[in-house]
Each structure stands twice: as structure tokens, then as C-alpha cells.
Amino acid sequence: MATIIDTHVHPANDLFVEQGGESLQHALDYFGKDFSPEPIEETGEKLRAAGVDTAILFALDSESNTGTPAIPNDWVAEVKDDYDLFRGFASVDPHKGESARQEAVRAIEDLDLDGFKFQQAVQGFSPSDRQYDELWATLEDLGKPVLFHGGHTGIGAGSPGGDGLMLKHTRPLHIDEVAARYPDLDIIIAHPAWPYHQEQLSIVTHKSNVYMDLSGWRPKYIPDEVIHYAKSRISDKVLFGSDYPMVTPDVWLSDFEEMDFDDETREKILHENAERLFDL
């Protein structure tokens, strides 16, 4: 059986619920999920049962925009230390300025985490805004991959005003500016970035330091144009991610097995591209 690296995993425990607040419940309704919090041990068992060999677990700090408590970087680091299954991505709140930069350095140098996760709609910022340039310069110096959310989000979906979350922040063109200014910063655009997936495909094709994952969508629902590019022009730059617990890896992988990908491209998406990007 092929090695499988799930590059997009959220904890499904009480920390996840507290951080997400009411907007998370709207997302669960959007995804049709009947959800109860589970300990990280149970999450690990489910991922292993689905055949996942390595999973990238995310922290998230959106305190400035949402007022909810962060999923702490220290907790993610503890999970990474305790379970061979997990690697960890830190999160910093871009609105926190110098303290965010200091926390980013601590997350890599002291906690030994493997990259950074941002969700711009939830955190309430556009990556292209020049006020965040010092943060991106710091992350470039740290030499770890950075993941930005791309396109539509289920968080807040279906609620009046989308719980105040703005989709303008998640357009890939904002990420393109960061990639151009910081060419040594490896960037992942998470999810098929509908309705901006054509922007995403153009950027991933244009810039060697930009990748994408296929998380958050069951493969059978991913736009045909994304699938075409994943099979051809950008097959070396596409990663498997589930978006657990919103989409589980067993469901994603079952759909993927039914799709017309050649064996070489399957191996790239399931593990080879991630191994190269994360230096595994």
C-alpha cells in the first residue's frame, strides 16, 4: 500500500470547538457533520485506520478577529512529541505584530514545529497588506512552509453576514503578492480555491514556490479544471489533504481511488510531493 501523508488535519477535540465558536457550528451544519469532540488519541486511531502514515496537525490563533481562544502551538508540539503519526504547523495572529514574529521564531526554534497555518477569513486579514511584510520576512528566514486558506470557507457559512467573516481575504491573488516578494518562502494554498480556483492554478503554475492541497472537497466534487491541472501541469505541486474532521481521509481516499489518475501521479499527490516539500 502506498505511503499516505495527510497535509491538512485539524484537531477534533474541545480546543477545536472553543477556537471555532459559533462559526464552527455553522461550518459543521454546512458540511452536514454530526460532530462530537474527540480526544487526539481517537483522531490518531481514525487516521491510522484510513491508512495515513503522517498527518500535519494545525494550531490556529484568531483571537484578535474572533475573540476565541487559540489552539496553542505548545499543545500541537506536545502531540507531535507524543505520537509518531503527527507533524505540526504553528499559528500566529498577524494582528499581534512583534509578538507574532517572536512566537513564530519560538514555534520553530524551541517547539520544533514544521510550518505555519493561516486562515485569513477567520483571522481577518489580507496577506498582501504591506503591514504584514515583516512577518512574512521572518517566516521566510525560518525556512518552513506556510499554508494559507484559499477561496470559499465553510466557517460561518449560511449565517447572517457569514458571522462577519469576509471572503475577500481568501483570494489567491493576495497570496501571489506574498510569493512574489518572498521567493524563498514555500507557500501552500489550501483547498481547491473555488470560486477563485483559476487564479490559484495560474499562481501555482507561475511561481515555483507555491503549491496547493486538495483538502476540504471530496475528489468527485473538485472542479474538473483543477483535476486536469493536477494530472498534468502541476502534478509535482499538488498535495493530499483531508481537512479532518470536516472531510475524513477514508472518504477522500475512497473517492480518489475511483478517479482516473495514473499510478505515478497518485504517488506524487499522496506522499512524494509532501516528502519533498516538508523534507521528510
C-alpha positions in Angstrom: 0.0 0.0 0.0 1.3 3.5 -0.9 2.6 5.8 1.8 0.0 8.4 2.6 0.7 11.9 4.0 -2.4 13.9 5.1 -1.2 17.5 4.9 -4.3 19.2 6.3 -5.7 18.0 9.7 -7.4 19.9 12.5 -7.8 18.6 16.0 -11.4 17.5 16.7 -11.2 18.0 20.4 -12.5 20.6 22.8 -9.8 23.0 21.8 -11.1 22.9 18.2 -14.7 23.7 19.4 -13.6 26.5 21.7 -11.5 28.1 19.0 -14.2 27.8 16.3 -17.0 29.2 18.4 -20.4 29.7 16.8 -18.9 30.0 13.4 -17.6 26.4 13.6 -21.1 25.1 14.3 -22.3 26.9 11.2 -19.5 25.1 9.3 -20.5 21.7 10.7 -24.1 22.4 9.6 -22.7 23.4 6.2 -20.7 20.1 5.9 -23.6 18.1 7.3 -21.5 16.8 10.1 -23.0 15.3 13.3 -20.0 16.2 15.4 -18.9 15.4 19.0 -15.4 16.4 20.3 -12.9 13.5 20.5 -9.5 13.2 22.2 -6.5 13.4 19.9 -5.8 9.7 20.6 -9.1 8.8 18.9 -8.3 11.1 16.0 -4.9 9.4 15.6 -6.6 6.0 15.6 -9.0 7.0 12.8 -6.2 8.4 10.7 -4.2 5.3 11.1 -7.2 3.1 10.2 -7.6 5.1 7.0 -4.0 4.3 6.1 -2.5 7.7 6.9 1.2 7.4 7.8 1.9 11.0 8.6 -0.5 13.8 9.4 0.1 17.6 9.6 -1.8 18.9 12.6 -2.7 22.6 12.9 -2.8 25.2 15.6 -4.9 28.3 15.0 -4.8 31.8 16.6 -7.6 34.2 15.5 -8.0 35.9 18.9 -7.8 39.5 17.5 -10.6 38.9 15.0 -12.9 36.4 16.7 -12.2 36.7 20.4 -12.0 33.0 20.7 -9.0 31.2 22.4 -6.3 29.8 20.2 -5.4 26.2 19.6 -2.0 26.6 21.2 1.3 25.9 19.5 2.6 24.3 22.6 -0.2 21.7 22.5 0.5 20.9 18.9 4.2 20.5 19.7 3.3 18.1 22.6 1.1 16.0 20.3 4.0 15.8 17.8 6.3 14.7 20.5 3.9 12.1 21.8 2.7 10.5 18.6 4.9 9.4 15.6 1.9 10.0 13.4 1.8 13.7 13.7 3.9 16.6 12.5 2.7 20.1 13.5 2.1 23.5 11.9 2.1 26.6 14.3 -0.2 29.5 14.0 0.3 33.2 14.8 -2.2 36.0 14.8 -0.9 38.5 12.2 -2.6 41.4 14.1 -0.2 40.9 17.1 2.7 42.4 15.3 6.1 41.9 17.0 4.7 39.3 19.4 3.5 37.3 16.4 7.0 37.3 14.9 8.5 36.3 18.3 6.0 33.5 18.6 6.9 32.3 15.1 10.5 32.1 15.9 9.8 30.2 19.2 7.5 27.8 17.3 10.4 26.7 15.1 13.5 27.1 17.2 12.0 26.0 20.6 9.0 23.9 19.8 10.4 22.2 16.6 7.2 22.7 14.6 7.2 22.2 10.9 5.4 25.2 9.3 2.6 27.7 9.7 -1.1 27.7 9.2 -3.2 30.8 8.4 -7.0 31.1 7.8 -7.4 34.7 6.5 -11.2 34.9 6.7 -11.2 33.7 10.3 -8.1 35.8 11.2 -9.5 38.8 9.4 -6.6 39.9 7.2 -5.3 40.0 3.6 -1.8 38.6 3.2 -0.9 41.2 0.5 -1.3 44.1 3.0 2.2 45.6 3.5 1.7 45.9 7.2 2.4 42.1 7.4 5.7 42.2 5.4 7.9 41.9 8.5 6.0 38.7 9.5 6.5 37.2 6.0 10.2 38.1 6.1 10.5 36.4 9.4 8.8 33.2 8.2 11.0 33.2 5.0 14.1 33.4 7.2 12.8 30.5 9.3 12.7 28.3 6.2 9.5 26.4 6.8 6.4 26.1 4.6 3.4 28.5 5.1 -0.2 27.4 4.4 -2.9 30.0 3.5 -6.6 29.2 3.1 -7.8 29.5 -0.5 -11.3 30.5 -1.7 -14.7 29.8 -0.1 -14.9 28.7 3.5 -17.5 26.7 5.4 -16.7 28.7 8.6 -19.6 31.0 9.2 -21.4 29.7 6.1 -25.2 30.1 6.0 -25.3 32.6 8.9 -26.4 36.2 8.6 -23.4 38.1 7.3 -21.3 35.0 7.4 -20.6 35.7 11.0 -18.7 38.8 9.8 -16.1 36.8 8.0 -15.1 38.2 4.6 -14.2 36.1 1.6 -12.2 38.9 0.0 -9.3 37.9 2.3 -9.0 34.4 0.8 -8.5 35.3 -2.8 -5.3 33.6 -4.1 -4.2 36.9 -5.7 -3.3 38.2 -2.2 -1.1 35.1 -1.8 0.5 35.7 -5.2 1.9 39.1 -3.9 3.5 37.4 -0.9 5.0 34.7 -3.2 6.5 37.4 -5.5 8.0 39.4 -2.6 9.4 36.4 -0.8 10.6 33.9 -3.4 12.4 31.7 -0.8 9.1 31.2 1.2 7.4 28.0 0.3 3.6 28.6 0.2 0.7 26.1 0.1 -2.7 27.4 -1.0 -5.2 25.2 0.9 -8.2 23.6 -0.9 -9.3 23.9 -4.5 -9.8 27.7 -4.1 -13.3 27.9 -5.6 -14.6 30.3 -6.9 -11.1 31.6 -7.4 -9.5 28.3 -8.5 -8.4 29.6 -11.8 -6.4 32.3 -10.0 -5.0 29.5 -7.9 -4.0 27.3 -10.8 -2.3 30.2 -12.6 -0.3 31.1 -9.5 0.8 27.5 -8.8 1.8 27.2 -12.4 3.6 30.6 -12.4 5.6 30.5 -9.2 7.8 27.7 -8.2 7.5 28.4 -4.5 3.6 27.9 -4.5 1.8 24.6 -4.0 -1.7 23.6 -3.4 -3.6 20.9 -1.5 -6.8 19.2 -2.4 -8.4 19.3 1.1 -11.9 20.2 2.1 -13.5 18.7 -1.1 -14.4 15.1 -1.8 -12.4 14.5 -5.0 -15.6 13.7 -7.0 -16.7 17.3 -6.4 -13.4 19.1 -7.2 -13.8 21.3 -10.3 -12.7 19.5 -13.5 -10.2 22.2 -14.3 -8.3 21.5 -11.0 -8.3 17.8 -11.7 -6.9 18.4 -15.2 -4.1 20.5 -13.9 -3.4 18.1 -11.0 -2.9 15.3 -13.6 -0.6 17.4 -15.9 1.0 20.9 -15.5 1.2 21.0 -11.7 1.3 17.3 -10.8 4.6 17.9 -8.9 3.0 20.6 -6.7 -0.3 19.1 -5.5 -0.7 17.6 -2.1 -3.3 15.3 -0.5 -5.1 16.8 2.5 -8.4 15.7 4.0 -9.4 18.7 6.2 -10.3 16.4 9.0 -12.8 16.4 10.7 -14.8 18.2 8.0 -13.8 15.6 5.4 -12.3 12.3 6.6 -9.4 10.7 4.9 -11.2 7.4 4.4 -13.9 9.1 2.4 -11.4 11.3 0.4 -9.2 8.4 -0.4 -12.1 6.2 -1.5 -13.2 8.8 -4.0 -9.6 9.3 -5.2 -9.3 5.6 -5.8 -12.2 5.8 -8.3 -10.6 8.6 -10.3 -8.6 8.3 -13.5 -5.1 9.2 -12.2 -2.1 7.2 -13.4 0.0 5.5 -10.7 2.9 7.9 -10.9 0.7 10.9 -10.3 -1.2 9.2 -7.4 2.2 8.6 -5.7 3.1 12.2 -6.1 -0.1 13.5 -4.6 -0.4 11.0 -1.8 3.2 11.4 -0.5 6.0 12.2 -2.8 5.3 15.9 -3.2 4.8 16.3 0.5 8.0 14.4 1.3 10.0 16.8 -0.9 8.3 20.0 0.4 8.5 19.1 4.1 11.9 17.3 3.8 10.5 14.1 5.2 
